[in-house]
Amino acid sequence: MRQVLAMTFGGLTPSYYARQLFFGVLFAAFFIYLKANAPSGISAGSIVMAIACALLYPYSRFVYERIIGFIMGNNVFFVNALLMLFVKFITMLMCWFLAIFIAPLGLAYLYWYNSRQLTDR
């Protein structure tokens, strides 16, 4: 069981995971702040969802970047920086909110990829 967890949750490089986790925690803090200041207040379910999305966000983002890398290849596009930052923010927000649904794909891929690396040795 320990090996399965290491091949899935430990499949990302520590620097990549830390960077994406930083952004995931920022989104979670912002989400909790907005919910806490809403007239209806914040529920325990909202806090649990925000924490789960923050922890799964790096794997969700990994899936997104893999798909975009496959579609775009090594092409370079020159666009307005503000437009690029806006699109990046929107995609990050979508990956955060959908992390519970997207991250299992990334975890399954990491397990498959890392288990193949062990058998190829």
C-alpha positions as CSV (number, residue, x, y, z in Angstrom):
1,M,0.0,0.0,0.0
2,R,2.8,2.4,0.8
3,Q,4.3,1.8,-2.7
4,V,0.9,2.6,-4.3
5,L,0.7,5.9,-2.4
6,A,4.3,6.7,-3.3
7,M,3.7,6.1,-7.0
8,T,0.5,8.2,-7.1
9,F,0.7,11.0,-4.5
10,G,4.5,11.1,-4.6
11,G,4.6,11.1,-8.4
12,L,5.1,14.8,-8.9
13,T,8.4,16.5,-8.3
14,P,8.6,18.3,-5.0
15,S,9.2,21.7,-6.5
16,Y,6.2,21.3,-8.9
17,Y,4.0,20.1,-6.1
18,A,5.0,22.9,-3.8
19,R,4.5,25.6,-6.4
20,Q,1.0,24.3,-7.4
21,L,0.1,23.7,-3.7
22,F,0.9,27.3,-3.0
23,F,-1.6,28.5,-5.6
24,G,-4.1,25.9,-4.4
25,V,-3.9,27.2,-0.9
26,L,-4.2,30.8,-2.2
27,F,-7.5,29.9,-3.9
28,A,-8.7,28.0,-0.8
29,A,-8.0,31.0,1.4
30,F,-9.8,33.4,-1.0
31,F,-12.7,31.0,-1.3
32,I,-13.0,30.6,2.5
33,Y,-12.7,34.4,2.9
34,L,-15.5,35.1,0.4
35,K,-17.7,32.4,2.0
36,A,-17.1,33.7,5.5
37,N,-18.1,37.2,4.5
38,A,-21.2,36.0,2.6
39,P,-24.6,36.7,4.3
40,S,-25.2,32.9,4.7
41,G,-21.8,32.4,6.3
42,I,-19.5,29.5,5.8
43,S,-20.3,25.8,6.5
44,A,-18.0,23.0,7.5
45,G,-18.7,21.4,4.1
46,S,-17.3,24.5,2.3
47,I,-14.2,24.4,4.4
48,V,-13.7,20.6,3.7
49,M,-14.2,21.2,0.0
50,A,-11.7,24.1,0.0
51,I,-9.1,22.0,1.7
52,A,-9.7,19.0,-0.6
53,C,-9.5,21.2,-3.7
54,A,-6.3,22.8,-2.4
55,L,-4.6,19.4,-1.8
56,L,-5.8,17.9,-5.1
57,Y,-5.1,21.0,-7.2
58,P,-1.5,20.1,-8.1
59,Y,-2.7,16.8,-9.6
60,S,-5.6,18.6,-11.4
61,R,-3.2,21.2,-12.8
62,F,-0.8,18.4,-13.9
63,V,-3.6,16.8,-16.0
64,Y,-4.5,20.2,-17.5
65,E,-0.9,20.9,-18.4
66,R,-0.4,17.4,-19.9
67,I,-3.5,17.8,-22.1
68,I,-2.5,21.3,-23.2
69,G,1.1,20.2,-23.9
70,F,-0.2,17.3,-26.1
71,I,-2.5,19.6,-28.0
72,M,-0.2,22.6,-28.4
73,G,3.1,20.7,-28.8
74,N,6.2,22.9,-28.7
75,N,4.6,25.9,-30.4
76,V,5.1,29.4,-29.0
77,F,2.4,32.0,-29.2
78,F,2.9,35.7,-28.8
79,V,-0.1,37.3,-27.2
80,N,-0.9,40.3,-25.0
81,A,0.5,39.7,-21.4
82,L,-2.7,40.8,-19.7
83,L,-4.8,38.4,-21.9
84,M,-2.4,35.6,-21.1
85,L,-2.6,36.2,-17.4
86,F,-6.4,36.4,-17.5
87,V,-6.6,33.1,-19.3
88,K,-4.1,31.5,-17.0
89,F,-6.1,32.7,-14.0
90,I,-9.3,31.4,-15.4
91,T,-7.8,28.0,-16.1
92,M,-6.2,27.8,-12.7
93,L,-9.6,28.7,-11.1
94,M,-11.3,26.0,-13.2
95,C,-8.7,23.4,-12.2
96,W,-9.1,24.3,-8.5
97,F,-12.9,24.1,-8.5
98,L,-12.9,20.8,-10.5
99,A,-9.9,19.3,-8.7
100,I,-12.0,16.7,-7.1
101,F,-13.1,15.4,-10.5
102,I,-9.9,16.0,-12.5
103,A,-7.2,14.9,-10.0
104,P,-8.1,11.2,-10.0
105,L,-7.2,11.1,-13.7
106,G,-3.8,12.6,-12.8
107,L,-3.3,10.2,-9.9
108,A,-4.2,7.2,-12.1
109,Y,-1.8,8.4,-14.8
110,L,1.0,8.9,-12.2
111,Y,0.5,5.4,-10.8
112,W,0.5,3.9,-14.3
113,Y,3.6,5.9,-15.4
114,N,5.5,5.1,-12.2
115,S,4.6,1.4,-12.2
116,R,5.8,1.2,-15.8
117,Q,9.1,2.8,-14.8
118,L,9.6,0.0,-12.2
119,T,8.9,-2.8,-14.6
120,D,11.2,-1.3,-17.3
121,R,14.2,-1.5,-15.0
